Amino acid sequence: MQVIGLCRFSYPAIGGFQIEHQSHAERIAFLYDDARLQERFRLFETVALPSLRAQTDQDFDLVIVIGSCLPARHEARLRDLISGMPQARIEQHPPRRQREIMKDVLNRARRDPTAPCLQFRFDDDDAVSVDFVERLRSTIADCPGLVARHKSVAVDFNMGYVAEFGAEGIKAAEVHSPYNVAALGMYVRGGAKVTIMNFAHHKILRFMPTVTLSDAPMFVRGWHGSNDSRQKPVKSLDLAPLTPVQVSEFEARFAIREDQVRQVFSAT
């Protein structure tokens, strides 16, 4: 069964952001601000990509959507980061409505639209466990009755970490976060055009059966100043430096190395 991941790398969509701007030009200027993009690239390099490169099941596709107006130097840097990763490809698109363009991207990514597929969203500042793709497949395989009766079924791995990354290393807190973007997947029946982008992630349970697994940490959510979700008041988190055991866990479960984080975030 084809597995498709969708990553929006600072794509200047029309709508789809919690932070508001007076004009689309202001949104583009915000997204492409050099300091913001530097942070996103560092997170993509040290947090997001390592977890995908290390997947125990390498049979998946990752579509990275960028704006057609992304400056050439940033596009080149992004292409360098994904070099040697056959699962990943970049698509350039002009600004369009968020859900409209992302649904189109996912449906066009299906090699055989008449066959079922699995889909997941992947933010450029998050990580998933190295066995995420493998467990997404096996969970759906364990649910033949639901799959037979429904055109879509969601799989929610709701245990993980929220983490802050910087030159000093990693601070984190373990969280239980149902229906978060990270580590949320979805089965789609063959012939159905519904996608994981049809739904707000926290409302997906209103539209289909969901299977919840809380047996192991399955995601790391990046926590930083340019989080879209932090532009409005949110609950504070008590983040603490990783213990030696957690340093090993982050490397084993998410392929995130604290020494690499320090090195990349210290570079000028």
Residue, then its C-alpha position, 0 to 999 in steps of 0.5 A: m500500500q502506498v504511503i504518502g507524506l505531505c510537507r509544506f515548507s514555508y508555502p505561502a498559502i492563502g489561508g491556513f495560518q493562525i497568525e494573520h497578515q494584512s496582505h499576502a505580500e506581508r505573509i510572504a515577507f514573514l515566511y521568507d524572513d531570513a532569520r525565520l528561514q534559518e531556524r526552519f532549515r536548522l530544524f528541518e536538518t536536525v529534527a525532521l529529516p533524520s527521523l524520515r531517513a531512518q525509517t524502518d520501512q523505507d517504502f514511502d513518498l514525501v512531497i515537499v511543497i514550496g512556493s514558486c516565489l521561494p528565493a533561489r538560494h533557499e530552494a537550492r539549500l532545501r534540495d541539498l538537504i534532501s539529496g540522497m533521499p529517494q523518497a522525497r521530491i519538491e513541488q513548486h506552486p504559486p499561492r493558492r487556497q491551503r486545503e485546495i492545493m494540498k488536496d490536489v497535491l496528495n491526489r496527484a501523488r497517488r500512483d494508482p488512484t484506484a488502489p488504497c493508500l496511507q497518508f500523513r502530514f509532516d511539519d518541517d519542525d517535527a519528527v516522527s519515530v523511526d518506526f512510524v511508517e511501519r506501525l502505520r501500515s501494521t495498525i491498518a492491517d490490524c483493522p480489516g473490519l473498519v477498512a472494509r466498511h469505511k472509505s477513511v480511517a485515522v490512526d493517532f499515535n498520541m504520545g510524544y515530546v514537545a522540544e526546544f532546540g538550540a545551541e545549548g542542546i535540547k529541552a523537552a517535556e513528554v506529552h499526551s496530545p491527541y490528534n496532533v499533526a505529528a504522528l497522525g495518519m489516515y487510510v484512504r480507500g481506493g477510488a476515494k478522493v478524500t485526503i488527510m488535508n480535507f480535515a482540521h487535524h484536531k477535528i478528524l475524529r468527527f468524520m471517520p473512525t479513529v484508532t488510538l495508540s498510546d504505547a510509546p513516544m511516536f513524535v517530537r513537536g518542535w517548540h520555538g518562536s515561529n510556531d504558527s500555533r504559538q502566535k496566540p496565547v497557549k498553555s506554557l510548558d515546563l521544558a527541561p534539558l534531556t536526561p542521559v536516558q532521554v538523549s539516548e531515546f531521542e537518538a534511538r527513537f527519532a534519530i535526533r542527535e543532541d551533538q548535531v543539534r548543538q553544532v548546527f544551531s551554533a553555526t553562524 
